[in-house]
Amino acid sequence: MPKNHKRVGGINIRSVFMKLKLIIAAIMLSMIAFLSSCSLTLPVAATSNPIGSKIGTAKATGFLGVLFFDQDASIQTAAKNGGITKVATVDIKQGNILGIVVTYETIVTGD
C-alpha cells in the first residue's frame, strides 16, 4: 500500500475526502445554477407626452413560461397602479430563472 493512503478501521481516508470534495463541488455548482438568473429591460412604446414624475408597475410571475394563474402585467394596470392618465413611456422587464420561473414587469411613466 502506498504511503499516502492511510487506513482507519479498514476505510481509505483519502478516498473518503475525495468523495466529500466531489459532493461539495456538485452542491456548489447546483446552487450557482439555481440562483443564477438573467433579466432584460426593453422599451416598448413612447408617446409625445412629457415623461412626468409618476411611475407605475404591474408584475406577473409564471412557471415554466406558461402557467401565470390570473396575473395582470398590462400597460393599463401599470398606469392605474401609478395613478397615470397620460402615458409617456412603456418598458417591459423580463426575468428568467433557468426557464422555470419567468417574470414580466411592465413599467409605465407619465403624468
C-alpha positions in Angstrom: 0.0 0.0 0.0 1.4 3.5 -0.9 2.5 5.7 2.0 -0.1 8.5 1.3 -3.1 6.1 1.6 -3.9 5.9 5.3 -6.5 3.5 6.5 -8.5 3.9 9.7 -10.6 0.9 10.6 -10.3 -0.5 7.0 -11.5 2.8 5.4 -9.3 4.6 3.0 -9.3 8.2 4.3 -8.0 9.7 1.1 -10.9 8.3 -1.0 -13.4 9.5 1.6 -12.1 13.1 1.4 -12.1 12.9 -2.4 -15.7 11.8 -2.5 -16.6 14.6 0.0 -14.9 17.2 -2.2 -16.8 16.0 -5.2 -20.1 16.1 -3.3 -19.4 19.7 -2.1 -18.4 20.8 -5.6 -21.6 19.3 -7.1 -23.7 21.1 -4.4 -22.0 24.4 -5.1 -22.5 24.1 -8.9 -26.2 23.2 -8.3 -26.7 26.2 -6.1 -25.0 28.6 -8.6 -27.1 27.2 -11.5 -30.3 27.5 -9.4 -29.6 31.0 -8.1 -28.4 32.4 -11.5 -30.9 34.4 -13.4 -31.0 37.0 -16.1 -33.1 40.0 -16.6 -33.7 42.2 -19.6 -35.5 45.6 -19.8 -36.8 46.6 -23.2 -38.5 49.7 -24.4 -42.0 49.0 -25.8 -43.5 52.4 -26.6 -43.1 56.1 -26.3 -45.5 58.9 -26.9 -45.2 62.7 -27.3 -46.4 63.2 -23.7 -43.8 64.5 -21.2 -42.1 61.9 -19.1 -43.6 63.2 -15.8 -42.8 62.2 -12.3 -45.1 59.2 -11.9 -44.1 55.6 -12.4 -46.5 52.7 -12.3 -45.7 49.0 -12.4 -47.6 45.7 -12.9 -45.9 42.3 -12.5 -46.8 38.8 -13.4 -44.8 35.7 -12.4 -45.2 32.4 -14.3 -43.9 28.9 -14.0 -42.5 27.0 -17.0 -43.3 30.0 -19.1 -47.0 29.3 -19.4 -48.6 29.0 -16.0 -49.4 32.5 -14.9 -52.5 31.9 -12.7 -54.6 35.0 -13.5 -51.9 37.7 -13.1 -52.0 41.0 -14.9 -48.9 42.8 -16.2 -50.8 45.0 -18.7 -50.0 48.7 -19.5 -53.4 49.7 -18.3 -52.9 48.1 -14.9 -49.4 49.6 -14.6 -50.8 53.1 -15.4 -53.6 52.6 -12.9 -51.2 51.4 -10.2 -49.1 54.6 -10.7 -52.0 57.0 -11.0 -51.0 57.8 -14.5 -53.6 59.2 -17.0 -51.1 60.4 -19.7 -48.6 57.6 -20.6 -45.2 58.8 -21.8 -43.1 55.6 -22.0 -43.6 51.9 -21.5 -40.9 49.4 -20.7 -41.1 45.7 -20.1 -38.6 43.9 -17.8 -38.4 40.2 -18.2 -36.6 38.0 -15.7 -35.8 34.3 -16.1 -34.5 31.7 -13.6 -33.4 28.6 -15.6 -36.6 28.8 -17.7 -38.6 27.6 -14.7 -39.7 30.9 -13.2 -40.4 33.7 -15.6 -41.4 37.3 -14.5 -42.7 40.1 -16.6 -42.9 43.6 -15.2 -44.5 46.5 -17.1 -43.1 49.9 -16.2 -45.1 53.0 -17.3 -44.0 56.6 -16.8 -46.1 59.7 -17.3 -48.4 62.2 -15.6 
